[in-house]
Amino acid sequence: MVTRISLGDIEVDVVQKGIKNLHLSVHPPTGKVRIAAPLRMEVDTIRVFAISKLGWIKKQQEKLRCQEREAPREYLDRESHYYRGKRYLLKVVENEAAPRVELKHATMVLHVRPGADGDKKQSVIDEWYRRQLKDEIQPLIAKWQRHLGVRVERFGVRKMKTMWGSCSPKTKAILLNLELAKKPPTCLEYIVVHELVHLLEPTHNSRFVALMDRFMPQWRFHREELNRLPVRHERWGY
């Protein structure tokens, strides 16, 4: 169950669960604030904690607001698109064949039927991103399952508004943000490891941090890299 509290113009989602301590997080790309709190803790106590951290929250949100944003896409020739951290110039080819995407050197060639509008072009590229990302995720899960001694029952890819990924320890399922297809492979691997570690520790407590330090010592560097990279413009959503 999620409770929402307001701190002036800042909204905070509070999730109460079977934990001992409070955990505060500010999530990219939009700066959404989340507090995980013990089940029986009073909301007023949680509010006082949030107020005491208000300066830190605002500092983190400001960092995210300053992050570079991708311009809204119109799917026209020579428009910039990204895949695995590299920039490609779009070339739109209209023909009477099945829509598809192919990479040729520094060009992303989008094949669509004559008269295809922006929504159709976006859906073709998004579906291509989805297939590529799933193909990249599968071997990463296989690799890190062995290292961590965990097992993922299923994974999926979808557009997500506030998180790069999510994990359900109960069902052993993970979801990853479609936008990760645009980011460098090291960033994708960091998110996969992050979510798999949640199968060992559901919260972002000191044990979680220690596990990340143990299995991926450079994880903070990858996190900073991911959060520095351009994020999709709000007009298009996640």
N, C-alpha and C positions, 0 to 999 in steps of 0.2 A: 504494500500500500504506500502511495506517495502523498505526502502532505506538502503544500506549498506555503512558504512564509515570505513576506515582503520586507525588505530593508530599504525603504525609500523607493528608488527606481530599480532596485535589484531584486529579482525573483530567485528564491532558493528552493530547490526540490529536496525534500527530506525523505529518506527511505529508512525505516526502522526495521532492524533485523537482529538476529541472535549474535551480536558482537559485544565486546567489552568497552571499546573506546570510540570516540567520535572521529570521523574521517571526512575531511573537506577536500573537494576537488573542483577545478575550473576546467571545463572541457573545450578543446578546440573543435570546430573552427569558430563557433559563435560566442564562446565565453559562458556557456551555461554552467550554473553553479549547482553543485550537488553535495549534500551531507548525508553520510551513512551514520546512523545513530543506534545505540542499544534500544531494544524493544520497549523497555519500561521508562525510558527517560522522558521527562516532561518537555513539551514543546517550548515552554518558556526558557528552560535551561538551554535547549538547543539554540534558541534565538539569541540569548546572551553570548553564547560561544560564537555564533555567526557575526554578531556585532563586533566582538573583540578581534575578529579576523577581517573586518571590512576593508582596512587599508591594503592588506595583501590581496584580497579578492579584486579590488579595483586596479591594482597594479598588474595582475595577471590578465584581466580583461582588456586593459589598455594595450598590452603587448599583442594580444590577439587582434585588436582593432587596427593596429598599425601594420598587421601582416598584409602583404601584397595580395590583391584580389585579381582573379582572372576576369577579363572583360566578358560581357555577355556574348555568347556565340551566335553568329548568323549563318554559319556553314557556307561561307563563300570562298572562292579561290584565294589562296595565299593567306588565309587566316591561320593563326598559330594554334596547334593542338599538341598535347603532350602524351607521351607513352613511356613508361619506365624511366621517367626523369629526363627524357630527351624531347627537344622541340622539333615538331614536324610542320611543314606548310601544307595546308589542305589543297587538294585538287579534286574538283567535283566532275565526274564523268557520267553523263546521262546515256543510258542504253537500255534496250529491251532484254534485260537479263536479271537474274536474281541479285538483289542488293548485297553488297559486300564491301569490305575494307581491305586494302593491302598497303604494305609499306614498301616504298622504293627509295632507298637512300634516305634523304631528309624530307621525303614527301609522303604524306598520308593520302592515298588515293581512295576516294569514296565513290563507289559505283551505285547509282540509283536510277530508277526509271524516270523517263522524261516527265517534268512537271512536279516532281517530289517537293513538298514544302519543307520548311525548317524543322517542324516536329518529326516528320518522317526521317529526315537526314540525321537528326539527333538520336532517334530510336535505333537506327542502323548502327551508328557509332557506339552507342551505349551497349548494345547487345554484343558487339565485337569486343568492347572492353571487358564485358562480363565473362565471355568465353576465355579470353586471354588470361584474365585474373584467376579464374578457377583452375586453369592449367598450371599457373605458377604456384597457387596455394597448396595443391595436393602434395607435391614432393616436399614442400616446407613442413607441412603437418607430419608427414611420414618421418622426416628427419628429426624433428623436435619432439615428437612423441617418444622416440627411443631415448633421447637425451634426458627428458624429464620424467620418464616412467609413467606417462599418462596415456589415456586413449580418448580420441575424439570420435563420437558416434556419427556426427554429421556436421557439415559446414555449409554456409550459404553466402551469397553476395547480394547486397541490395543498397539502394541509395539511403543514406542515413543523415539526419539533420545535424546532430551534435556530437557524434562519436566516430572514431576511426574503426572501432570494432566493439563487440560485446560477447560475453560468454555466459552460458547457463551451466554452472557446475552440476546441477541436479540432473539435467538431461545430457550433459557432456556435448553440448552443441555450441558452435561459435558462428558469429556473423561478422562479415567484414565489409567495410564501406567501398562501394564501387569506385570512388575517387582514388583509391589506392592504386588502381591500374596506371594512373598518371605519374605516380611517385617512383623514386629510385628503388630498385630491388631491396636495398638494405633497409629502407623504411618499411616496406611490406613485411620483411622478415621480422623486424622489431615488433610490429603489431601482432603478427602470428605468435611470437614467443610470449608477448604480454598476455594475450588471451589464454594461451595454454597454461601459463603459470597460474592463472585464476582457477584452474582445475585443482591446483594444490593449495591455493590461498585465495578465497573469494574476494577479500577486501584489499585495499591499498595500504595495508599496515606495514610495520617494520619487517615482518616476516616476508611479505611480498617483495619489498625492496631488497632484502637480503637474497632472496631466490633469484631475482633479476640480476643482481650483482654477481651471483655465482655462475649463472648459466650464460649471461650475455653482459660481460663487464662494460662494454661500450654502449649500453642501451640509452644512457642519458644523451650521448652525442647524437644517436639516431633520432631520439625524440625531438631534440632541438632542431635538427635538420628538417624533420617532417613539419614542425610548426613554423619554420621560416619560409617554407615553400608557398607559392601562390595557392590560394584556395578558391573554389568555384564561387562565382558571383551569386548573391542571394536570389536574383531574379529566376535562376534556373532551379534552385533548391537542391535537395539531395535525394 
